[in-house]
Amino acid sequence: MSSLTLRRSIVTLAAVVALLGGAMAIRAAAAWTADAAPLSERPADAAAVANRLQAEQARATALTQQLADVTARAAELRAALEAAKQKADGDAASAAGLQAELAAAQQ
């Protein structure tokens, strides 16, 4: 064997050993990762996720409607409170006027 053939054989053998070592390292890393994070429960299938999404969207729509109803009721209450305040202010003014008339009549 010539020196060139011997060198090529050694390089080829080293490359094969490096590839086998890399493959073994990849398998070991995959096994280590699988052991570190086992799947204890099966992932949900696409249909189940789609059904849950649809249910959550329906819930969000219902909550949005409830929020709109509460906002409308709050506006109604605000208007009623304003009307009651105006009525109370009017009654207070009327009472002050009657009190002044009473004081004038008593003199």
Residue pairs with C-beta under 8 A, 6 or more apart in sequence:
1 9
44 52
